[in-house]
């Protein structure tokens, strides 16, 4: 019996497109003013800005860090708004 894997032609073409022309990232989530998460429109690869401002792979560990940063940032922003008013 022959085993085969099914690969979506859209994903295969998308990965070839990204390999030839590069990824087309769009912002998928704003974590803070300076840290954002991005997603490629073609192959759905996810990246985030790291400490040095460069793009790095969005691993589960990085997602957890970004989530914590987002919570801290949101709480800090809400405190500043209350003090101004």
C-alpha positions in Angstrom: 0.0 0.0 0.0 1.4 3.4 -1.0 1.3 6.1 1.6 0.9 9.7 0.5 0.7 13.0 2.2 -1.8 15.6 1.1 -0.4 19.0 0.6 -2.6 21.9 -0.2 -1.6 23.5 -3.5 -2.3 26.9 -2.0 0.2 26.4 0.8 2.8 25.0 -1.6 2.4 27.9 -4.0 2.4 30.3 -1.1 5.6 29.0 0.3 7.2 29.1 -3.2 6.0 32.7 -3.6 7.5 33.6 -0.2 10.7 31.9 -1.0 11.1 33.8 -4.2 9.8 37.2 -3.3 9.8 37.3 0.5 7.0 37.4 3.0 4.2 40.1 2.9 3.7 40.7 6.6 0.8 42.7 8.0 0.2 43.6 11.7 -2.0 41.0 13.3 -1.8 42.3 16.9 -0.5 45.4 18.6 1.1 44.3 21.9 2.5 47.7 22.9 3.4 50.9 21.0 6.7 49.3 20.0 6.0 45.5 19.9 3.7 44.0 17.3 2.8 40.6 16.0 2.8 40.1 12.2 1.4 37.4 9.9 2.3 36.7 6.3 -0.6 37.1 3.9 0.5 34.3 1.7 1.9 31.5 3.9 0.4 32.5 7.3 3.9 32.6 9.0 3.8 34.5 12.3 6.6 36.7 13.6 7.0 39.3 16.3 9.4 42.1 17.1 12.1 41.1 19.6 14.0 43.1 22.2 16.3 44.6 19.5 13.4 45.5 17.2 14.1 42.7 14.7 11.5 40.2 13.5 11.7 36.8 15.1 9.6 33.7 14.9 6.4 33.8 17.1 7.0 30.7 19.3 4.6 29.7 22.1 7.1 31.2 24.5 7.1 34.5 22.7 3.3 34.5 22.5 3.2 34.1 26.3 5.7 36.9 26.8 3.8 39.2 24.5 0.5 38.4 26.3 2.1 39.3 29.6 3.5 42.5 28.2 0.2 43.4 26.7 -1.6 42.9 30.1 1.0 45.0 31.9 0.9 47.7 29.2 -2.9 47.9 29.3 -3.0 48.1 33.1 -0.4 50.9 33.1 -2.2 52.8 30.4 -5.5 52.6 32.3 -3.8 54.0 35.4 -2.4 57.0 33.5 -5.9 57.8 32.1 -7.4 57.8 35.6 -4.8 60.2 37.0 -5.2 62.7 34.1 -9.0 62.9 34.5 
